[in-house]
């Protein structure tokens, strides 16, 4: 089932209603007939952010996923930075 849709103008005029409705289920706001944003309850946003963080790869995992088998990497053609030792 598709989220309820509000035009930007309707959402501005009835913002309190949009907020109240978003506590029950996400509310889509459209601009020029196209989806622009989705308003969700704070708890749902927090849940999604936590889920995103759990799926994020750690630096160690990134290193372990590097190609193996003696492959070579192309060196960047940049000047070394100056140091003042």
C-alpha positions in Angstrom: 0.0 0.0 0.0 1.3 3.4 -0.9 1.9 6.1 1.7 -0.6 8.9 1.9 0.4 11.9 -0.3 0.3 15.6 0.4 1.2 18.4 -2.0 3.8 20.8 -0.5 1.0 23.5 -0.3 -1.3 21.1 1.6 1.5 20.0 3.9 2.3 23.6 4.7 -1.3 24.5 5.4 -2.0 21.4 7.4 1.4 20.7 8.9 0.0 19.6 12.3 -2.1 17.0 10.5 0.9 15.7 8.6 2.9 15.3 11.8 0.0 13.5 13.6 -0.5 11.2 10.6 3.2 10.5 10.4 3.1 9.1 13.9 0.9 6.3 12.5 2.6 5.8 9.1 4.9 7.6 6.7 3.5 10.6 4.8 4.8 11.5 1.3 5.0 15.1 0.3 5.0 15.8 -3.4 6.3 18.8 -5.3 5.1 19.3 -8.9 3.5 15.9 -8.7 6.7 14.1 -7.8 7.8 12.6 -4.5 9.9 15.2 -2.6 10.2 14.0 1.0 8.7 11.4 3.3 7.7 12.5 6.9 8.2 9.7 9.4 7.8 9.4 13.2 11.0 10.2 15.2 11.0 6.6 16.5 11.0 5.2 13.0 13.8 7.5 11.9 15.9 6.5 15.0 15.2 2.8 14.1 16.3 3.3 10.5 19.5 5.2 11.5 20.4 2.4 14.0 19.8 -0.2 11.3 22.0 1.7 8.9 24.8 1.9 11.4 24.6 -1.8 12.1 25.0 -2.6 8.4 28.0 -0.2 8.0 31.2 -2.0 7.4 34.0 -1.4 9.9 37.5 -0.3 8.9 38.9 -3.7 9.7 36.3 -5.4 7.5 37.2 -2.9 4.7 40.9 -3.9 5.0 40.1 -7.6 5.0 38.0 -7.1 1.9 41.0 -5.7 -0.1 42.1 -7.7 -3.1 44.6 -10.5 -2.4 46.9 -12.5 -4.6 49.8 -10.1 -5.3 47.9 -7.6 -7.3 49.4 -4.2 -7.8 47.9 -0.8 -7.2 48.5 2.2 -9.4 50.3 5.0 -7.6 48.7 8.4 -7.5 50.6 11.1 -9.5 50.8 13.8 -6.8 53.5 15.7 -5.1 54.5 14.7 -1.7 53.7 17.2 1.0 56.3 19.4 2.6 57.2 18.7 6.2 58.9 21.1 8.6 61.1 18.9 10.7 
